[in-house]
């Protein structure tokens, strides 16, 4: 999902607003990751992943997100970050 909206923001507020959006976006991605993680070992993975897909996300984008978040590379990079 690609968002391109324009807002008129006074320059002194821009940094705060962009930081806030960044925190909210990372938090949202983390919440989605937590929803799909328990299904990672399930035999019905594909069915469960479809059920957890948010309504405002296209299936192609959701599958790419799930593939990236359940990959070995992501798990390793996640573990390195928290250590």
MOSUL-V886896 format. One record per residue. N is the residue number from 1. RES is the residue in three letters. PSI is psi in whole degrees, -180 to 180 (999 if undefined). Layout:
N&RES&PSI + N&RES&PSI
This chain:
1&UNK&126 + 2&UNK&126 + 3&UNK&130 + 4&UNK&93 + 5&UNK&153 + 6&UNK&135 + 7&UNK&146 + 8&UNK&110 + 9&UNK&133 + 10&UNK&139 + 11&UNK&-32 + 12&UNK&-17 + 13&UNK&-13 + 14&UNK&-49 + 15&UNK&-47 + 16&UNK&-47 + 17&UNK&-44 + 18&UNK&-38 + 19&UNK&-42 + 20&UNK&-47 + 21&UNK&-41 + 22&UNK&-45 + 23&UNK&-44 + 24&UNK&-41 + 25&UNK&-45 + 26&UNK&-39 + 27&UNK&-42 + 28&UNK&-45 + 29&UNK&-39 + 30&UNK&-41 + 31&UNK&-43 + 32&UNK&-40 + 33&UNK&-41 + 34&UNK&-33 + 35&UNK&-36 + 36&UNK&-23 + 37&UNK&-45 + 38&UNK&-25 + 39&UNK&-4 + 40&UNK&-31 + 41&UNK&1 + 42&UNK&144 + 43&UNK&-24 + 44&UNK&39 + 45&UNK&-50 + 46&UNK&-43 + 47&UNK&-45 + 48&UNK&-38 + 49&UNK&-40 + 50&UNK&-39 + 51&UNK&-28 + 52&UNK&-4 + 53&UNK&127 + 54&UNK&149 + 55&UNK&-30 + 56&UNK&14 + 57&UNK&134 + 58&UNK&148 + 59&UNK&-40 + 60&UNK&-44 + 61&UNK&-38 + 62&UNK&-44 + 63&UNK&-39 + 64&UNK&-41 + 65&UNK&-47 + 66&UNK&-43 + 67&UNK&-43 + 68&UNK&-44 + 69&UNK&-20 + 70&UNK&4 + 71&UNK&156 + 72&UNK&-38 + 73&UNK&-42 + 74&UNK&-43 + 75&UNK&-41 + 76&UNK&-45 + 77&UNK&-34 + 78&UNK&-44 + 79&UNK&-38 + 80&UNK&-39 + 81&UNK&-40 + 82&UNK&-14 + 83&UNK&999
